Amino acid sequence: MAMHETEDNKMVQRFKKRIAPEPHQVVRYCRGGSPLWVSSQHIPSDQDIPPCTCGAKRIFEFQVMPQLLNSLCVDSTGASIDWGTLAVYACSASCNNDDQYCPEFIWKQDFSSDRLTQTQPS
Ligand SMILES: [Zn+2]
């Protein structure tokens, strides 16, 4: 338990450090790179990301940051929408799917619940 909290803490600190220069950023684009995770928990493995409908592998393309929630003015408590980060994976072959819209794959990661209790103002 303590081990996993430390691991998670490191991840949150890393996240905060990386976004500090531009704290209001809502999207981070890095095709073929890795998302900046907000937690050490619930990170997808390669097997969790389904291939594109054309058969090619899907790769990370961009992520939606939690700061967007502020701009949307949503109430993040209760039944409202909430996320830590949303990672979007798209076709590595950039297929055009006959010029039709096609669904991509999104992975939702939340801030860990341990972390939320730790960040309560003292
Ligand atoms: Zn494809």
Backbone and ligand atoms as CSV (ligand in chain L), in Angstrom:
chain,resi,resn,atom,element,x,y,z
A,1,MET,N,N,0.839,-1.208,0.000
A,1,MET,CA,C,0.000,0.000,0.000
A,1,MET,C,C,0.876,1.261,0.000
A,2,ALA,N,N,1.827,1.332,0.950
A,2,ALA,CA,C,2.702,2.498,1.035
A,2,ALA,C,C,3.531,2.630,-0.250
A,3,MET,N,N,3.986,1.489,-0.749
A,3,MET,CA,C,4.769,1.424,-1.980
A,3,MET,C,C,3.990,2.036,-3.127
A,4,HIS,N,N,2.745,1.630,-3.251
A,4,HIS,CA,C,1.936,2.084,-4.381
A,4,HIS,C,C,1.577,3.566,-4.247
A,5,GLU,N,N,1.446,4.047,-3.035
A,5,GLU,CA,C,1.186,5.475,-2.827
A,5,GLU,C,C,2.397,6.302,-3.248
A,6,THR,N,N,3.588,5.810,-2.929
A,6,THR,CA,C,4.810,6.516,-3.292
A,6,THR,C,C,4.928,6.597,-4.808
A,7,GLU,N,N,4.665,5.455,-5.455
A,7,GLU,CA,C,4.718,5.366,-6.913
A,7,GLU,C,C,3.739,6.380,-7.523
A,8,ASP,N,N,2.548,6.422,-6.966
A,8,ASP,CA,C,1.507,7.298,-7.464
A,8,ASP,C,C,1.858,8.766,-7.225
A,9,ASN,N,N,2.421,9.028,-6.072
A,9,ASN,CA,C,2.860,10.375,-5.730
A,9,ASN,C,C,3.884,10.905,-6.725
A,10,LYS,N,N,4.829,10.039,-7.087
A,10,LYS,CA,C,5.868,10.398,-8.055
A,10,LYS,C,C,5.232,10.782,-9.381
A,11,MET,N,N,4.226,9.997,-9.776
A,11,MET,CA,C,3.542,10.224,-11.047
A,11,MET,C,C,2.823,11.573,-11.016
A,12,VAL,N,N,2.172,11.878,-9.923
A,12,VAL,CA,C,1.442,13.143,-9.798
A,12,VAL,C,C,2.420,14.319,-9.797
A,13,GLN,N,N,3.547,14.171,-9.109
A,13,GLN,CA,C,4.547,15.235,-9.064
A,13,GLN,C,C,5.116,15.490,-10.459
A,14,ARG,N,N,5.369,14.394,-11.186
A,14,ARG,CA,C,5.901,14.487,-12.537
A,14,ARG,C,C,4.895,15.228,-13.429
A,15,PHE,N,N,3.637,14.862,-13.282
A,15,PHE,CA,C,2.562,15.481,-14.054
A,15,PHE,C,C,2.523,16.991,-13.791
A,16,LYS,N,N,2.534,17.360,-12.509
A,16,LYS,CA,C,2.453,18.778,-12.137
A,16,LYS,C,C,3.638,19.570,-12.669
A,17,LYS,N,N,4.829,18.952,-12.589
A,17,LYS,CA,C,6.047,19.617,-13.039
A,17,LYS,C,C,6.001,19.886,-14.548
A,18,ARG,N,N,5.529,18.881,-15.289
A,18,ARG,CA,C,5.488,19.007,-16.741
A,18,ARG,C,C,4.484,20.065,-17.207
A,19,ILE,N,N,3.373,20.212,-16.512
A,19,ILE,CA,C,2.371,21.181,-16.975
A,19,ILE,C,C,2.561,22.569,-16.365
A,20,ALA,N,N,3.431,22.680,-15.353
A,20,ALA,CA,C,3.633,23.960,-14.653
A,20,ALA,C,C,3.925,25.152,-15.579
A,21,PRO,N,N,4.775,24.992,-16.627
A,21,PRO,CA,C,5.035,26.149,-17.497
A,21,PRO,C,C,3.787,26.650,-18.231
A,22,GLU,N,N,2.834,25.765,-18.477
A,22,GLU,CA,C,1.592,26.144,-19.173
A,22,GLU,C,C,0.414,25.497,-18.449
A,23,PRO,N,N,0.076,25.999,-17.274
A,23,PRO,CA,C,-0.933,25.320,-16.448
A,23,PRO,C,C,-2.345,25.285,-17.025
A,24,HIS,N,N,-2.625,26.133,-18.035
A,24,HIS,CA,C,-3.988,26.148,-18.574
A,24,HIS,C,C,-4.139,25.286,-19.820
A,25,GLN,N,N,-3.092,24.556,-20.172
A,25,GLN,CA,C,-3.160,23.725,-21.375
A,25,GLN,C,C,-4.309,22.717,-21.270
A,26,VAL,N,N,-5.003,22.526,-22.388
A,26,VAL,CA,C,-6.134,21.592,-22.385
A,26,VAL,C,C,-5.865,20.366,-23.257
A,27,VAL,N,N,-4.903,20.476,-24.190
A,27,VAL,CA,C,-4.584,19.345,-25.058
A,27,VAL,C,C,-3.070,19.227,-25.174
A,28,ARG,N,N,-2.580,18.004,-25.131
A,28,ARG,CA,C,-1.154,17.755,-25.397
A,28,ARG,C,C,-1.085,16.794,-26.570
A,29,TYR,N,N,-0.387,17.203,-27.618
A,29,TYR,CA,C,-0.283,16.383,-28.827
A,29,TYR,C,C,1.106,15.772,-28.916
A,30,CYS,N,N,1.168,14.455,-29.110
A,30,CYS,CA,C,2.469,13.796,-29.266
A,30,CYS,C,C,2.266,12.474,-29.982
A,31,ARG,N,N,2.023,12.565,-31.299
A,31,ARG,CA,C,1.733,11.352,-32.077
A,31,ARG,C,C,2.868,10.342,-31.959
A,32,GLY,N,N,2.496,9.127,-31.542
A,32,GLY,CA,C,3.486,8.065,-31.406
A,32,GLY,C,C,4.257,8.129,-30.090
A,33,GLY,N,N,3.985,9.144,-29.288
A,33,GLY,CA,C,4.669,9.279,-27.998
A,33,GLY,C,C,3.880,8.613,-26.884
A,34,SER,N,N,4.080,9.096,-25.688
A,34,SER,CA,C,3.369,8.542,-24.534
A,34,SER,C,C,2.586,9.646,-23.844
A,35,PRO,N,N,1.406,9.303,-23.342
A,35,PRO,CA,C,0.641,10.303,-22.595
A,35,PRO,C,C,1.353,10.666,-21.291
A,36,LEU,N,N,1.038,11.832,-20.782
A,36,LEU,CA,C,1.517,12.230,-19.466
A,36,LEU,C,C,0.431,11.780,-18.490
A,37,TRP,N,N,0.678,10.673,-17.820
A,37,TRP,CA,C,-0.361,10.098,-16.944
A,37,TRP,C,C,-0.480,10.883,-15.641
A,38,VAL,N,N,-1.673,10.878,-15.078
A,38,VAL,CA,C,-1.911,11.588,-13.820
A,38,VAL,C,C,-1.828,10.662,-12.614
A,39,SER,N,N,-1.649,9.361,-12.889
A,39,SER,CA,C,-1.628,8.380,-11.810
A,39,SER,C,C,-0.835,7.174,-12.288
A,40,SER,N,N,-0.316,6.411,-11.336
A,40,SER,CA,C,0.399,5.188,-11.716
A,40,SER,C,C,-0.578,4.031,-11.888
A,41,GLN,N,N,-1.845,4.289,-11.632
A,41,GLN,CA,C,-2.860,3.240,-11.748
A,41,GLN,C,C,-3.670,3.403,-13.030
A,42,HIS,N,N,-4.176,2.256,-13.510
A,42,HIS,CA,C,-5.043,2.245,-14.685
A,42,HIS,C,C,-4.344,2.841,-15.913
A,43,ILE,N,N,-3.148,2.322,-16.187
A,43,ILE,CA,C,-2.414,2.680,-17.401
A,43,ILE,C,C,-2.581,1.511,-18.370
A,44,PRO,N,N,-2.996,1.766,-19.609
A,44,PRO,CA,C,-3.260,0.657,-20.526
A,44,PRO,C,C,-1.982,-0.051,-20.994
A,45,SER,N,N,-2.097,-1.345,-21.219
A,45,SER,CA,C,-0.997,-2.084,-21.844
A,45,SER,C,C,-1.302,-2.102,-23.343
A,46,ASP,N,N,-0.369,-2.563,-24.156
A,46,ASP,CA,C,-0.592,-2.620,-25.598
A,46,ASP,C,C,-1.850,-3.411,-25.950
A,47,GLN,N,N,-2.108,-4.452,-25.143
A,47,GLN,CA,C,-3.270,-5.304,-25.411
A,47,GLN,C,C,-4.594,-4.576,-25.143
A,48,ASP,N,N,-4.540,-3.529,-24.351
A,48,ASP,CA,C,-5.762,-2.780,-24.039
A,48,ASP,C,C,-6.186,-1.843,-25.169
A,49,ILE,N,N,-5.255,-1.576,-26.084
A,49,ILE,CA,C,-5.559,-0.652,-27.185
A,49,ILE,C,C,-5.911,-1.469,-28.427
A,50,PRO,N,N,-7.181,-1.457,-28.822
A,50,PRO,CA,C,-7.585,-2.274,-29.978
A,50,PRO,C,C,-7.035,-1.702,-31.289
A,51,PRO,N,N,-6.789,-2.586,-32.280
A,51,PRO,CA,C,-6.297,-2.077,-33.570
A,51,PRO,C,C,-7.376,-1.276,-34.291
A,52,CYS,N,N,-6.949,-0.505,-35.270
A,52,CYS,CA,C,-7.866,0.274,-36.113
A,52,CYS,C,C,-8.724,-0.705,-36.925
A,53,THR,N,N,-9.834,-0.219,-37.476
A,53,THR,CA,C,-10.698,-1.068,-38.297
A,53,THR,C,C,-9.962,-1.565,-39.550
A,54,CYS,N,N,-8.906,-0.860,-39.979
A,54,CYS,CA,C,-8.119,-1.286,-41.153
A,54,CYS,C,C,-7.136,-2.401,-40.777
A,55,GLY,N,N,-6.992,-2.673,-39.491
A,55,GLY,CA,C,-6.090,-3.739,-39.061
A,55,GLY,C,C,-4.764,-3.233,-38.517
A,56,ALA,N,N,-4.432,-1.977,-38.789
A,56,ALA,CA,C,-3.162,-1.430,-38.279
A,56,ALA,C,C,-3.284,-1.137,-36.785
A,57,LYS,N,N,-2.139,-1.102,-36.151
A,57,LYS,CA,C,-2.078,-0.821,-34.723
A,57,LYS,C,C,-2.500,0.633,-34.478
A,58,ARG,N,N,-3.123,0.869,-33.328
A,58,ARG,CA,C,-3.410,2.262,-32.959
A,58,ARG,C,C,-2.277,2.779,-32.083
A,59,ILE,N,N,-1.901,4.030,-32.294
A,59,ILE,CA,C,-0.858,4.647,-31.469
A,59,ILE,C,C,-1.412,5.898,-30.792
A,60,PHE,N,N,-0.742,6.283,-29.714
A,60,PHE,CA,C,-1.167,7.488,-28.993
A,60,PHE,C,C,-1.049,8.703,-29.906
A,61,GLU,N,N,-2.060,9.564,-29.875
A,61,GLU,CA,C,-2.023,10.767,-30.715
A,61,GLU,C,C,-2.061,12.044,-29.861
A,62,PHE,N,N,-3.051,12.167,-28.990
A,62,PHE,CA,C,-3.098,13.351,-28.125
A,62,PHE,C,C,-3.880,13.033,-26.863
A,63,GLN,N,N,-3.783,13.923,-25.889
A,63,GLN,CA,C,-4.539,13.719,-24.656
A,63,GLN,C,C,-5.243,15.005,-24.270
A,64,VAL,N,N,-6.396,14.825,-23.641
A,64,VAL,CA,C,-7.181,15.950,-23.154
A,64,VAL,C,C,-6.886,16.081,-21.663
A,65,MET,N,N,-6.540,17.282,-21.255
A,65,MET,CA,C,-6.110,17.525,-19.891
A,65,MET,C,C,-7.282,17.864,-18.963
A,66,PRO,N,N,-7.102,17.659,-17.663
A,66,PRO,CA,C,-8.199,17.940,-16.729
A,66,PRO,C,C,-8.578,19.427,-16.668
A,67,GLN,N,N,-7.646,20.298,-17.099
A,67,GLN,CA,C,-7.922,21.737,-17.073
A,67,GLN,C,C,-9.128,22.104,-17.934
A,68,LEU,N,N,-9.417,21.266,-18.940
A,68,LEU,CA,C,-10.569,21.554,-19.802
A,68,LEU,C,C,-11.867,21.578,-18.999
A,69,LEU,N,N,-11.917,20.809,-17.931
A,69,LEU,CA,C,-13.126,20.771,-17.095
A,69,LEU,C,C,-13.463,22.165,-16.561
A,70,ASN,N,N,-12.425,22.953,-16.236
A,70,ASN,CA,C,-12.661,24.318,-15.744
A,70,ASN,C,C,-13.302,25.177,-16.825
A,71,SER,N,N,-12.801,25.018,-18.068
A,71,SER,CA,C,-13.340,25.810,-19.172
A,71,SER,C,C,-14.774,25.410,-19.506
A,72,LEU,N,N,-15.092,24.146,-19.276
A,72,LEU,CA,C,-16.444,23.670,-19.577
A,72,LEU,C,C,-17.420,24.049,-18.466
A,73,CYS,N,N,-16.874,24.551,-17.371
A,73,CYS,CA,C,-17.695,24.935,-16.216
A,73,CYS,C,C,-18.590,23.795,-15.744
A,74,VAL,N,N,-18.048,22.586,-15.706
A,74,VAL,CA,C,-18.849,21.472,-15.204
A,74,VAL,C,C,-18.573,21.298,-13.719
A,75,ASP,N,N,-19.572,20.820,-13.053
A,75,ASP,CA,C,-19.443,20.531,-11.636
A,75,ASP,C,C,-18.841,19.138,-11.528
A,76,SER,N,N,-17.606,19.042,-11.047
A,76,SER,CA,C,-16.944,17.738,-11.067
A,76,SER,C,C,-17.314,16.842,-9.885
A,77,THR,N,N,-18.211,17.287,-9.070
A,77,THR,CA,C,-18.638,16.407,-7.974
A,77,THR,C,C,-19.930,15.703,-8.385
A,78,GLY,N,N,-20.245,14.644,-7.711
A,78,GLY,CA,C,-21.494,13.928,-7.964
A,78,GLY,C,C,-21.540,13.269,-9.316
A,79,ALA,N,N,-22.644,13.420,-10.003
A,79,ALA,CA,C,-22.875,12.683,-11.247
A,79,ALA,C,C,-22.334,13.399,-12.479
A,80,SER,N,N,-21.640,14.501,-12.294
A,80,SER,CA,C,-21.136,15.261,-13.439
A,80,SER,C,C,-19.948,14.547,-14.079
A,81,ILE,N,N,-19.535,15.003,-15.270
A,81,ILE,CA,C,-18.387,14.374,-15.929
A,81,ILE,C,C,-17.086,14.767,-15.235
A,82,ASP,N,N,-16.129,13.874,-15.291
A,82,ASP,CA,C,-14.845,14.115,-14.647
A,82,ASP,C,C,-13.802,13.178,-15.264
A,83,TRP,N,N,-12.558,13.622,-15.287
A,83,TRP,CA,C,-11.463,12.751,-15.713
A,83,TRP,C,C,-10.156,13.311,-15.186
A,84,GLY,N,N,-9.146,12.449,-15.145
A,84,GLY,CA,C,-7.788,12.888,-14.837
A,84,GLY,C,C,-7.155,13.303,-16.149
A,85,THR,N,N,-7.145,12.357,-17.088
A,85,THR,CA,C,-6.743,12.681,-18.451
A,85,THR,C,C,-7.429,11.706,-19.401
A,86,LEU,N,N,-7.611,12.143,-20.656
A,86,LEU,CA,C,-8.224,11.306,-21.690
A,86,LEU,C,C,-7.192,11.137,-22.794
A,87,ALA,N,N,-6.739,9.895,-22.994
A,87,ALA,CA,C,-5.720,9.631,-24.015
A,87,ALA,C,C,-6.399,9.080,-25.264
A,88,VAL,N,N,-6.134,9.714,-26.407
A,88,VAL,CA,C,-6.758,9.305,-27.668
A,88,VAL,C,C,-5.730,8.578,-28.532
A,89,TYR,N,N,-6.114,7.393,-28.997
A,89,TYR,CA,C,-5.245,6.553,-29.831
A,89,TYR,C,C,-5.838,6.469,-31.229
A,90,ALA,N,N,-5.002,6.664,-32.244
A,90,ALA,CA,C,-5.471,6.661,-33.629
A,90,ALA,C,C,-4.616,5.717,-34.478
A,91,CYS,N,N,-5.072,5.487,-35.690
A,91,CYS,CA,C,-4.431,4.542,-36.611
A,91,CYS,C,C,-2.980,4.913,-36.910
A,92,SER,N,N,-2.080,3.941,-36.740
A,92,SER,CA,C,-0.657,4.206,-37.012
A,92,SER,C,C,-0.405,4.362,-38.509
A,93,ALA,N,N,-1.320,3.815,-39.334
A,93,ALA,CA,C,-1.154,3.915,-40.789
A,93,ALA,C,C,-1.880,5.145,-41.343
A,94,SER,N,N,-2.521,5.919,-40.471
A,94,SER,CA,C,-3.296,7.101,-40.888
A,94,SER,C,C,-4.234,6.777,-42.045
A,95,CYS,N,N,-4.937,5.662,-41.949
A,95,CYS,CA,C,-5.844,5.275,-43.043
A,95,CYS,C,C,-6.956,6.326,-43.155
A,96,ASN,N,N,-7.538,6.459,-44.342
A,96,ASN,CA,C,-8.582,7.490,-44.491
A,96,ASN,C,C,-9.981,6.906,-44.392
A,97,ASN,N,N,-10.086,5.580,-44.192
A,97,ASN,CA,C,-11.379,4.928,-43.989
A,97,ASN,C,C,-12.410,5.400,-45.026
A,98,ASP,N,N,-12.033,5.411,-46.296
A,98,ASP,CA,C,-12.898,5.836,-47.407
A,98,ASP,C,C,-13.487,7.230,-47.171
A,99,ASP,N,N,-12.703,8.096,-46.556
A,99,ASP,CA,C,-13.128,9.468,-46.265
A,99,ASP,C,C,-14.371,9.556,-45.389
A,100,GLN,N,N,-14.636,8.520,-44.625
A,100,GLN,CA,C,-15.769,8.540,-43.691
A,100,GLN,C,C,-15.216,8.819,-42.290
A,101,TYR,N,N,-16.062,9.391,-41.447
A,101,TYR,CA,C,-15.665,9.511,-40.050
A,101,TYR,C,C,-15.586,8.109,-39.466
A,102,CYS,N,N,-14.657,7.863,-38.594
A,102,CYS,CA,C,-14.636,6.565,-37.945
A,102,CYS,C,C,-14.250,6.754,-36.473
A,103,PRO,N,N,-14.772,5.893,-35.617
A,103,PRO,CA,C,-14.478,6.046,-34.189
A,103,PRO,C,C,-13.018,5.748,-33.881
A,104,GLU,N,N,-12.438,6.526,-32.980
A,104,GLU,CA,C,-11.087,6.244,-32.504
A,104,GLU,C,C,-11.210,5.692,-31.087
A,105,PHE,N,N,-10.093,5.407,-30.485
A,105,PHE,CA,C,-10.131,4.791,-29.160
A,105,PHE,C,C,-9.656,5.786,-28.102
A,106,ILE,N,N,-10.389,5.858,-27.004
A,106,ILE,CA,C,-10.027,6.785,-25.938
A,106,ILE,C,C,-9.864,6.020,-24.618
A,107,TRP,N,N,-8.845,6.388,-23.860
A,107,TRP,CA,C,-8.598,5.751,-22.570
A,107,TRP,C,C,-8.753,6.812,-21.491
A,108,LYS,N,N,-9.644,6.567,-20.554
A,108,LYS,CA,C,-9.882,7.543,-19.486
A,108,LYS,C,C,-9.129,7.128,-18.236
A,109,GLN,N,N,-8.315,8.043,-17.730
A,109,GLN,CA,C,-7.618,7.770,-16.478
A,109,GLN,C,C,-8.046,8.819,-15.463
A,110,ASP,N,N,-8.383,8.362,-14.280
A,110,ASP,CA,C,-8.787,9.277,-13.209
A,110,ASP,C,C,-7.618,9.506,-12.269
A,111,PHE,N,N,-7.693,10.597,-11.526
A,111,PHE,CA,C,-6.725,10.791,-10.441
A,111,PHE,C,C,-7.006,9.670,-9.451
A,112,SER,N,N,-5.970,9.132,-8.822
A,112,SER,CA,C,-6.229,8.028,-7.905
A,112,SER,C,C,-6.979,8.550,-6.694
A,113,SER,N,N,-7.846,7.715,-6.139
A,113,SER,CA,C,-8.673,8.155,-5.018
A,113,SER,C,C,-7.837,8.380,-3.757
A,114,ASP,N,N,-6.719,7.627,-3.628
A,114,ASP,CA,C,-5.822,7.841,-2.475
A,114,ASP,C,C,-5.296,9.270,-2.527
A,115,ARG,N,N,-4.933,9.643,-3.770
A,115,ARG,CA,C,-4.316,10.931,-4.015
A,115,ARG,C,C,-5.273,12.071,-3.659
A,116,LEU,N,N,-6.526,11.889,-4.012
A,116,LEU,CA,C,-7.508,12.943,-3.739
A,116,LEU,C,C,-7.648,13.225,-2.254
A,117,THR,N,N,-7.597,12.180,-1.447
A,117,THR,CA,C,-7.719,12.396,-0.002
A,117,THR,C,C,-6.452,13.068,0.527
A,118,GLN,N,N,-5.308,12.791,-0.142
A,118,GLN,CA,C,-4.055,13.405,0.310
A,118,GLN,C,C,-3.961,14.877,-0.044
A,119,THR,N,N,-4.696,15.314,-1.068
A,119,THR,CA,C,-4.545,16.693,-1.511
A,119,THR,C,C,-5.606,17.635,-0.926
A,120,GLN,N,N,-6.367,17.153,0.016
A,120,GLN,CA,C,-7.328,18.026,0.678
A,120,GLN,C,C,-6.569,19.164,1.344
A,121,PRO,N,N,-7.069,20.384,1.235
A,121,PRO,CA,C,-6.355,21.478,1.904
A,121,PRO,C,C,-6.289,21.260,3.414
A,122,SER,N,N,-5.153,21.577,3.991
A,122,SER,CA,C,-5.009,21.321,5.434
A,122,SER,C,C,-5.269,22.614,6.205
L,1,ZN,ZN,ZN,-6.482,2.463,-39.924
